[in-house]
Every structure is written in C-alpha cells, then in structure tokens.
Amino acid sequence: MQEFTYNFLTEFFLLYDNLPIWFHRLISFNFAWRNVPTGGASPASAVQNYLYDRTISMSLVGVQALTSFPSELAKMDSRATRLLELREALELASHEQPPPLGESHSKIVVRNLTLATPNQVTLAEGLTFQVERDSPILITGPNGAGKTALARVLLGLWKTRGADVSVSVPRALSIVPQRPYLAPGCLGDQVTYPKRFVGDQDASKAEEALKAVGLEHLLERSHGSWDARCMWEEVLSGGEQQRIALSRALFHRPDFVLLDECTSMVAADAEERLYDCVTAVGVTPLTMSQRLFLPKLHKQLAPSSWNVFRASAG
Ligand SMILES: Nc1ncnc2c1ncn2[C@@H]1O[C@H](COP(=O)(O)OP(=O)(O)OP(=O)(O)O)[C@@H](O)[C@H]1O
C-alpha cells in the first residue's frame, strides 16, 4: 500500500507538477480583478494589476533560487564528479582497452607502475608496493600528486602503464571517496549502497554500521524507520555524508578498501575512532590522505621512492 501511494504521488506530480502554477495564476488574476483603482474594474486595469503581481512573484522566485544556489551547487559537484569518472571509463573502454588487472585473493600487488593521467601526463614512475590483509598502508603526497589517480588505476578505471608493470587486486576491493554519492532512496539504501536495502535481511547490520560511524541519530530522527526518504544531499552535512560513505564499507566489509581523503570533513576528534572501526571489522585500508595522526594507525607508509611524483614540489 505504501509503495502504491508513493508511486501514485510520484506519477501524479511528474504529470501535473505545473498545476500549482496555474492555481497561483488564477488566484492572482482574481486578486487583480478585485483590487483595481477607482473607476471600477476594467480588463485593462485587471491585466495591469495581474502583470504587476506576476512581476513581484517572479522576483521572489528569483530570490528563492539564489538562496538555494549553494546547496544545488554542492549536489551538482558530486554528481558531476561521478559523470566525469563514468565518461573517462567509457572513453577508455571505447578507445584504449586497459589490460585487465590481475586478480589476487589475499593482497594488492603493484609492481613497476607508471602513474599517468589519460592525457599522458606522468605523475609517478616505478611504483612498487603490496598490501596484505591486516597490514594497512598510508599514502601521502601533496595536492595533485596522484593519490586519487592511483585509486583509479587500482579500480581499473585508468590504464596501467610501465615496462614490466603488474597490478593485481583482490575482487573484494571497494572505495570510500572524498565526495560520496548519495543514492536516491530511503535511509537504508544510503547505508547498503550500491545494493538496495532489504528490511528483514539488512536492518541489524545496517544499524550496527550506522552506529559505528556515529549516525544513530538519523535512525532516531525517523522514529526507527529505515524507509525515511528525503533529498539526502541537502539534509546531511558534509561530515555526515562522509560518515554514511564509511558506513557502507562497514556494512559490506570488503577485504580491502581504498580510503581517499574520506574523513576530510569529519570532526577531527572523531576521525581516529572511524579508522579504528574499519580495521576492527577486518577490512584492510589503503589510505590516501594528508592527515597528520594517520601514520600511527597504519602499519606501512608509502615507500619514499614515491617522491618521484611530478607535483611533489607543490
Ligand atoms: N581526468 C583527468 N584528466 C587529466 N588530468 C587529470 C584527470 N584527473 C586528475 N588529473 C590530474 O592528475 C593529477 C593528480 O590528481 P589526483 O586527483 O590524483 O591528485 P591527489 O593527489 O589525489 O590530490 P588531492 O590531495 O588534492 O586530492 C592532478 O594534476 C590532476 O589535475
């Protein structure tokens, strides 16, 4: 029944979303007809009033649009990033098929990797490292050094380059990006993304993940219902959005996770606990970050030979 009502309302507003505008116009015209200056109502004065009223209401709509501009921009930002990544992946797939990455069950292995952008700008050469289960590694480097680029290579989005290059990654590898994508859907869907939330099956695991990242208040706010829906990008703060993204890693528990500056908007005093949560559930992070406290949470630091990064002077 709930689904029927939801579908009905969605269809109704999609088809008739301009009804309120026409109601508003009728009311405005009625108002214009009644409130004419001395001399009585005439079509000319009514139309004049109507146009005056429309000018004012259109200006108000303009002001309203301006005030909602920053949040609209934030929404567009994460969507645009995803679209760009999709476009890059499609371009690579159509022109230059990247050689398939090797598959390894228990570790990430990178040997002699040359890191380069799609337009052939070399960012680093000879990258060699491996990440084993329970041996997290931290990669630091200045802005533009190529940390996200490395994540893209490991996910198979960017081509691997280099003589004798070999890159193998486990199937169970996922990413928590800096700017998370919030899926349209209910609260449960946000935690279980990319899979749809299935109440009976996912509720207790999703609740555990949500609590671990300190977002239990979202469930309380919706009176314990996972079906709450809203424009999540507008309602959740930047830090909350990043915590939601981390909760997905805790929900799905891949063997390895790429954490790409994924706590940059989280309050500093909570960050360390969040990283602990990830390792506590048996997920091994490969972290890309500038955060100063992070070295103590990782068993390995990226090898110093990585200072060949093109942008390291920055
Ligand atoms: N699609 C692309 N096409 C061309 N160049 C790109 C592309 N994406 C990123 N770059 C460039 O590659 C370089 C490395 O970018 P990357 O995002 O990996 O840096 P980063 O080390 O993650 O930086 P930050 O610390 O700011 O997140 C940058 O100079 C960037 O402009």
The ligand as an ORCA input file, in Angstrom:
! r2SCAN-3c Opt
* xyz 0 1
  N      40.670     13.034    -15.856
  C      41.815     13.662    -15.788
  N      42.433     14.088    -16.890
  C      43.609     14.745    -16.837
  N      44.258     15.024    -15.682
  C      43.683     14.628    -14.549
  C      42.448     13.930    -14.525
  N      42.126     13.666    -13.237
  C      43.125     14.173    -12.485
  N      44.065     14.750    -13.268
  C      45.279     15.397    -12.827
  O      46.112     14.419    -12.232
  C      46.832     14.973    -11.145
  C      46.645     14.087     -9.933
  O      45.290     14.210     -9.482
  P      44.786     13.431     -8.199
  O      43.334     13.723     -8.055
  O      45.196     12.028     -8.288
  O      45.604     14.170     -7.046
  P      45.603     13.895     -5.475
  O      46.979     13.511     -5.077
  O      44.509     12.933     -5.133
  O      45.282     15.349     -4.937
  P      44.462     15.862     -3.649
  O      45.381     15.696     -2.457
  O      44.228     17.283     -3.976
  O      43.200     15.041     -3.557
  C      46.314     16.385    -10.949
  O      47.257     17.285    -11.506
  C      45.025     16.408    -11.734
  O      44.766     17.670    -12.268
*
